[in-house]
Amino acid sequence: MVKTFKVLAALLSYPEPQLVAALDELEQALDREKLLGRSERQALAALFTVLRESDLMDLQEQYVGLFDRVRSLSLHLFEHVHGESRDRGQAMVDLKQVYESRGFTLATNELPDFLPAFLEYLSFVPLPEARELLADSAHILEALGARLKKRGSPYSAVFYALLALSGEQLAPTVVDDAEIRTEDDPATIDRLWQEAPAFGGKPDPDQVAVIRFYKGAAT
């Protein structure tokens, strides 16, 4: 089991008292495996500090304000590829079949493309395979990391850590202030949650690679 993926999954989960209580244990797991470099660990240390020192209700409000409210920050991978189109449903079925083929069972309230669930799955497969799977999602992870960094969120550290684990080196996503203002404008939130992919337009070939891999692995 690769516990680093489980730790990163936990850090991207909704903040609960159990998460805060386990922070020391999570950091120790990262120390033992040593899969992340110094820069990634330093960035994650800032997130650990925020999780330790902030009021729990504030953490929960900030989490919802980012990952549930802002569509371009959704933690559902297929949201960034298919939006709410029918193709997303089939992709969900394919990914669930991949999980089940390896004996991995989702919680009843989780969708297969929820990033923390995906990372939990990666923790149970051999590391080279996990890296390959992660690389298929690298463009999505990089874009999410860039958007969070632009907002000054320490959660960006998780996405850059995942990129480092994937081994992919991508050109940085450029996020301007106008984009952030648009995403935070209550009058535009409903309009942004439409069927088009969260990043706009047709998905690029690298993003679609996520779907291609899952379909192939399910057969």
C-alpha positions as CSV (number, residue, x, y, z in Angstrom):
1,M,0.0,0.0,0.0
2,V,1.3,3.5,-0.9
3,K,0.2,5.5,2.0
4,T,1.2,8.9,0.5
5,F,-1.8,8.6,-1.8
6,K,-4.0,7.9,1.2
7,V,-2.6,11.0,3.0
8,L,-3.3,13.3,0.0
9,A,-6.8,11.8,-0.3
10,A,-7.4,12.7,3.3
11,L,-6.1,16.2,2.9
12,L,-8.6,16.7,0.1
13,S,-11.5,15.4,2.1
14,Y,-14.1,17.5,3.9
15,P,-12.6,18.7,7.1
16,E,-13.9,16.7,10.0
17,P,-12.7,16.3,13.7
18,Q,-11.2,12.9,12.7
19,L,-9.1,14.5,10.1
20,V,-7.7,17.1,12.4
21,A,-7.0,14.5,15.1
22,A,-5.0,12.4,12.6
23,L,-2.8,15.1,11.2
24,D,0.3,14.0,13.1
25,E,-0.1,10.5,11.9
26,L,-0.6,11.7,8.3
27,E,2.6,13.7,8.4
28,Q,4.5,10.8,9.8
29,A,3.3,8.6,7.0
30,L,4.7,11.0,4.5
31,D,8.0,11.1,6.4
32,R,8.3,7.3,6.3
33,E,7.6,6.8,2.6
34,K,9.7,9.8,1.4
35,L,8.0,9.8,-2.0
36,L,7.8,13.6,-2.1
37,G,10.6,16.1,-2.4
38,R,11.5,18.9,0.0
39,S,9.6,21.6,-1.9
40,E,6.4,19.5,-2.0
41,R,6.7,18.7,1.7
42,Q,7.3,22.3,2.7
43,A,4.2,23.4,0.8
44,L,2.2,20.6,2.4
45,A,3.5,21.7,5.8
46,A,1.7,25.0,5.3
47,L,-1.6,23.2,4.7
48,F,-1.1,21.0,7.8
49,T,-0.5,24.2,9.8
50,V,-3.8,25.7,8.6
51,L,-5.7,22.5,9.3
52,R,-4.3,22.4,12.8
53,E,-4.7,26.0,13.8
54,S,-7.9,27.1,12.1
55,D,-11.4,26.8,13.6
56,L,-13.1,23.7,12.2
57,M,-16.2,25.6,11.0
58,D,-14.0,28.0,9.2
59,L,-12.2,25.2,7.5
60,Q,-15.4,23.6,6.5
61,E,-16.8,26.9,5.1
62,Q,-13.6,27.5,3.1
63,Y,-13.7,23.9,1.7
64,V,-17.3,24.2,0.5
65,G,-16.6,27.7,-0.9
66,L,-13.8,26.3,-3.0
67,F,-14.5,22.7,-4.1
68,D,-18.3,22.6,-4.0
69,R,-19.1,26.2,-5.1
70,V,-16.5,26.9,-7.8
71,R,-17.0,24.7,-10.8
72,S,-13.4,25.0,-12.1
73,L,-12.2,23.7,-8.7
74,S,-14.5,20.6,-8.6
75,L,-12.8,17.5,-7.2
76,H,-14.7,15.4,-9.6
77,L,-12.3,14.6,-12.5
78,F,-14.9,14.0,-15.2
79,E,-16.5,17.4,-14.5
80,H,-13.4,18.9,-16.2
81,V,-13.7,16.6,-19.2
82,H,-17.4,16.0,-19.8
83,G,-19.3,18.5,-17.6
84,E,-22.8,17.1,-17.0
85,S,-23.1,15.5,-20.5
86,R,-24.2,11.8,-21.0
87,D,-20.6,10.8,-21.7
88,R,-19.8,11.5,-18.1
89,G,-22.2,8.8,-17.0
90,Q,-20.6,6.1,-19.1
91,A,-17.2,7.2,-18.0
92,M,-18.4,6.8,-14.4
93,V,-19.5,3.2,-15.2
94,D,-16.2,2.4,-16.8
95,L,-14.2,3.7,-13.9
96,K,-16.3,1.9,-11.3
97,Q,-15.6,-1.3,-13.3
98,V,-11.9,-0.7,-13.0
99,Y,-12.2,-0.3,-9.2
100,E,-14.3,-3.4,-8.9
101,S,-11.9,-5.5,-11.0
102,R,-9.3,-4.8,-8.4
103,G,-11.6,-5.4,-5.4
104,F,-11.9,-1.7,-4.5
105,T,-15.4,-0.8,-3.3
106,L,-16.6,2.8,-3.1
107,A,-18.6,4.2,-0.2
108,T,-22.3,4.4,-1.1
109,N,-22.2,8.2,-1.2
110,E,-19.1,8.5,-3.4
111,L,-18.9,8.9,-7.2
112,P,-16.1,7.1,-8.9
113,D,-14.4,10.3,-10.3
114,F,-14.2,12.0,-6.9
115,L,-10.5,12.7,-6.6
116,P,-10.0,11.5,-2.9
117,A,-11.7,8.2,-3.9
118,F,-9.4,7.9,-6.9
119,L,-6.4,8.5,-4.8
120,E,-7.6,5.9,-2.3
121,Y,-7.7,3.4,-5.2
122,L,-4.2,4.4,-6.3
123,S,-2.9,3.6,-2.9
124,F,-3.8,-0.1,-3.5
125,V,-2.1,-0.5,-6.9
126,P,1.6,-0.9,-7.6
127,L,3.4,2.5,-7.5
128,P,4.5,2.5,-11.2
129,E,0.8,1.8,-12.3
130,A,-0.4,4.5,-9.9
131,R,2.0,7.0,-11.4
132,E,0.8,6.2,-14.9
133,L,-2.8,6.6,-13.9
134,L,-2.0,9.9,-12.2
135,A,-0.2,11.1,-15.3
136,D,-3.3,10.6,-17.4
137,S,-5.0,13.3,-15.2
138,A,-1.9,15.6,-15.0
139,H,-3.4,18.5,-17.0
140,I,-6.5,18.6,-14.8
141,L,-4.3,18.4,-11.6
142,E,-2.1,21.2,-12.8
143,A,-5.0,23.5,-13.7
144,L,-6.6,22.9,-10.3
145,G,-3.3,23.6,-8.6
146,A,-2.8,26.8,-10.5
147,R,-6.3,28.1,-9.8
148,L,-5.9,27.4,-6.1
149,K,-2.5,29.0,-6.0
150,K,-4.0,32.1,-7.6
151,R,-6.5,32.2,-4.8
152,G,-3.8,31.9,-2.2
153,S,-5.1,28.5,-1.0
154,P,-2.8,26.1,0.7
155,Y,-4.7,23.3,-0.9
156,S,-2.7,24.0,-4.0
157,A,0.1,22.1,-2.4
158,V,-1.8,18.8,-2.7
159,F,-2.1,19.1,-6.5
160,Y,1.5,20.0,-7.0
161,A,2.5,17.1,-4.9
162,L,0.4,14.8,-7.1
163,L,2.0,16.3,-10.2
164,A,5.4,15.5,-8.8
165,L,4.3,12.0,-8.1
166,S,3.1,11.6,-11.7
167,G,6.4,12.6,-13.1
168,E,4.7,14.9,-15.6
169,Q,6.2,18.4,-16.3
170,L,3.6,20.8,-17.8
171,A,3.6,24.4,-18.7
172,P,1.9,26.4,-15.9
173,T,-1.8,27.3,-16.3
174,V,-2.2,31.1,-16.5
175,V,-5.1,32.3,-14.3
176,D,-5.9,36.0,-14.4
177,D,-7.8,38.1,-11.8
178,A,-10.8,38.5,-14.0
179,E,-11.4,34.8,-14.1
180,I,-11.3,34.6,-10.3
181,R,-13.7,37.5,-10.0
182,T,-16.1,35.8,-12.5
183,E,-16.0,32.5,-10.6
184,D,-16.8,34.3,-7.3
185,D,-19.6,36.4,-8.7
186,P,-22.9,34.9,-7.3
187,A,-24.8,36.1,-10.4
188,T,-22.7,33.9,-12.7
189,I,-22.4,30.7,-10.6
190,D,-25.5,29.1,-12.1
191,R,-24.4,30.0,-15.6
192,L,-21.0,28.4,-15.1
193,W,-22.6,25.1,-14.0
194,Q,-23.7,24.1,-17.5
195,E,-23.1,21.0,-19.6
196,A,-19.8,22.2,-21.1
197,P,-16.6,21.0,-19.4
198,A,-15.5,23.1,-16.5
199,F,-12.4,24.4,-18.3
200,G,-14.5,25.4,-21.3
201,G,-14.8,24.2,-24.9
202,K,-14.0,20.7,-26.0
203,P,-11.6,18.7,-23.7
204,D,-8.1,18.5,-25.0
205,P,-6.6,15.1,-26.0
206,D,-4.6,14.9,-22.7
207,Q,-7.7,15.3,-20.6
208,V,-9.6,12.7,-22.7
209,A,-6.7,10.3,-22.0
210,V,-8.2,9.9,-18.6
211,I,-11.3,8.4,-20.1
212,R,-9.4,6.3,-22.7
213,F,-7.4,4.6,-20.0
214,Y,-10.3,3.7,-17.8
215,K,-12.2,2.2,-20.7
216,G,-9.2,0.1,-21.7
217,A,-8.5,-1.0,-18.2
218,A,-12.0,-2.2,-17.7
219,T,-11.8,-4.7,-20.5
